[in-house]
Amino acid sequence: YSVTAADAMMAMEKMETMVGNFTCVMKELGLLTADGQVNTQVFSNSADLGAGFVKSGNKAGADPVFLQKLTAEMGDCNAVANSWPQQSLNRNPFMAKYGRMAIYFMCIKKVERQCCAKYVLNRHFERNGVAVNLPQAADKYDAAAMAAKIMMHQATDEETHIDDYIWGDMDM
């Protein structure tokens, strides 16, 4: 099997079509402006974000501390995407054209996952009476994440083995 220039052109055309469809959907959702720029306003208003979380049934949307954290960290994503060196994006034609948008959306997906995980950890600790008193943490969500890491590091080899067995690390 060989890959030809025609194969490369077909792959690039397919990628352009996918990205074109993606940007169209993102514009319809209001996540991109009419000129294709990231609409950071959507992610900077904690009230709007909270309404989306509440509609989805997520109780995190009713917590103003959580929403402030989420919007602040999503705002950091904009700073990261805008400060990314253009010269590194220019090494790839796709990234030269869509790189900042890709960096921004990858970052907000990561922020959402991390913030929601911290929210779940905090709720778990609260429900199970685990006292977390870490004054160096920025908020109760960062404190919960720090506490979980501390607990992992303090676990005995036996506890770690059982945890790995139950939660997925099957390398014994």
C-alpha positions in Angstrom: 0.0 0.0 0.0 1.3 3.4 -0.8 0.1 6.9 0.0 0.1 9.3 -2.9 -0.3 13.1 -3.2 -3.8 12.5 -4.4 -4.5 10.6 -1.1 -3.1 13.5 0.9 -5.3 16.0 -1.0 -8.4 13.9 -0.5 -7.6 13.7 3.3 -7.1 17.4 3.5 -10.4 18.1 1.6 -12.1 15.7 4.0 -10.6 17.5 7.0 -11.6 20.9 5.6 -15.2 19.7 5.1 -15.3 18.3 8.7 -14.0 21.5 10.1 -16.3 23.6 7.9 -19.3 21.6 9.2 -18.0 21.9 12.8 -17.6 25.7 12.6 -21.1 26.0 11.1 -22.6 24.1 14.0 -20.5 26.1 16.5 -21.8 29.3 14.9 -25.3 28.1 15.2 -24.7 27.3 18.9 -23.3 30.8 19.4 -19.9 29.4 20.4 -18.3 31.1 17.4 -19.0 34.6 16.1 -20.2 35.1 12.5 -16.6 35.7 11.4 -15.5 32.4 12.9 -13.8 33.7 16.1 -14.3 32.1 19.4 -17.2 33.7 21.3 -15.6 33.9 24.7 -18.6 35.8 26.1 -20.5 32.5 26.2 -18.0 31.1 28.6 -17.4 34.2 30.7 -20.8 34.7 32.2 -21.3 32.4 35.2 -25.1 33.0 35.2 -25.4 31.8 31.6 -23.1 28.8 32.3 -25.1 28.0 35.4 -28.4 28.0 33.5 -26.9 25.4 31.1 -25.8 23.2 34.0 -29.1 23.5 35.8 -31.1 22.6 32.7 -28.9 19.5 32.3 -29.9 18.5 35.9 -26.4 19.2 37.3 -26.4 20.7 40.8 -23.1 22.3 40.2 -24.9 25.0 38.2 -26.6 26.1 41.4 -23.3 26.7 43.2 -22.0 30.2 42.5 -18.5 29.3 43.8 -18.2 26.5 41.3 -19.5 28.6 38.5 -17.1 31.4 39.3 -14.2 28.9 39.3 -15.4 27.4 36.0 -15.7 30.8 34.2 -12.4 32.0 35.6 -10.6 28.9 34.4 -12.3 29.1 31.0 -11.2 32.7 30.8 -7.6 31.4 31.3 -8.1 29.2 28.2 -8.6 32.3 26.1 -5.4 33.8 27.4 -3.6 30.5 26.6 -4.9 30.3 23.1 -4.1 33.9 22.4 -0.6 33.7 23.8 0.3 30.5 21.9 3.2 31.4 19.5 2.0 31.8 16.0 5.3 30.5 14.6 4.5 27.0 16.1 1.0 27.1 14.6 2.4 28.1 11.2 4.3 24.8 10.9 1.0 23.1 10.0 -1.4 24.7 7.5 -4.4 23.4 9.4 -3.1 24.7 12.8 -2.2 28.0 11.1 -5.8 28.5 10.2 -7.7 26.8 13.1 -5.0 26.4 15.8 -6.1 29.0 18.3 -9.7 27.8 18.1 -8.5 24.2 18.6 -6.4 25.2 21.6 -9.2 27.1 23.1 -11.8 24.4 22.8 -9.4 21.6 23.9 -8.6 23.7 26.9 -12.2 24.4 27.9 -13.1 20.7 27.6 -10.2 19.9 29.9 -11.2 22.7 32.4 -14.8 21.4 32.4 -13.7 17.9 33.1 -11.3 19.0 35.9 -13.7 21.4 37.5 -16.5 18.8 37.5 -14.2 16.1 38.9 -13.3 18.5 41.7 -17.0 19.2 42.3 -17.7 15.5 42.6 -14.8 14.9 44.9 -15.9 17.8 47.2 -19.5 16.4 47.3 -18.2 12.9 48.0 -16.1 14.2 50.9 -19.0 16.3 52.3 -21.4 13.4 52.1 -19.0 11.0 53.8 -17.9 13.3 56.5 -14.3 13.7 55.3 -13.0 16.9 56.8 -10.8 18.8 54.4 -9.0 21.7 55.9 -6.3 22.9 53.5 -6.0 26.7 53.8 -3.5 26.9 51.0 -6.1 25.8 48.5 -7.9 28.4 46.5 -11.4 27.0 47.3 -13.2 23.9 48.5 -12.9 22.3 45.1 -9.1 22.7 44.8 -8.9 21.5 48.5 -10.9 18.4 47.6 -8.5 17.6 44.7 -5.5 18.2 47.0 -7.0 16.0 49.7 -7.5 13.2 47.2 -3.9 13.4 46.0 -2.6 13.5 49.6 -4.8 10.4 50.4 -3.4 8.6 47.4 0.2 9.3 48.4 -0.5 8.2 52.0 -2.1 5.0 51.0 -0.4 1.7 51.9 0.8 -0.6 49.2 -2.2 -2.9 50.0 -4.7 -0.1 49.7 -3.2 1.0 46.4 -3.3 -2.6 45.1 -7.0 -2.9 46.1 -7.8 0.5 44.6 -6.0 -0.3 41.4 -7.8 -3.7 41.2 -11.3 -2.2 41.7 -10.9 1.0 39.7 -9.0 -0.2 36.7 -5.2 -0.6 36.9 -4.9 -4.3 36.2 -1.1 -4.4 36.0 -0.3 -6.5 39.0 
